[in-house]
Amino acid sequence: MKRAAIALLCLLAAGCSDVPYDLIIRGASVLDGDGRAPVQTDIGIARGRIVKLGDLAGKAAHRIIDASGLVASPGFIDIHNH
């Protein structure tokens, strides 16, 4: 019993989760800014970072957004400082 409790505490302390992604954005047309045509794909985000681009069908996430028909692109910086 003590071993199981210690193992559970270690997993919790390490931040392990059975849900691999915090957020999955499904079916977005992804523009990466290099001038190529957009690619329709899924985006997996964990701990505030994009960790996977590709088919994430069947993968779990705390939140899933259906982005079919929408575009995802890198962030933009307003250099005009309005």
Secondary structure as GFF3:
##gff-version 3
##sequence-region A 1 82
A	DSSP	alpha_helix	2	14	.	.	.	ID=ss1
A	DSSP	beta_strand	21	30	.	.	.	ID=ss2
A	DSSP	beta_strand	39	46	.	.	.	ID=ss3
A	DSSP	beta_strand	49	54	.	.	.	ID=ss4
A	DSSP	beta_strand	61	66	.	.	.	ID=ss5
A	DSSP	beta_strand	71	72	.	.	.	ID=ss6
###
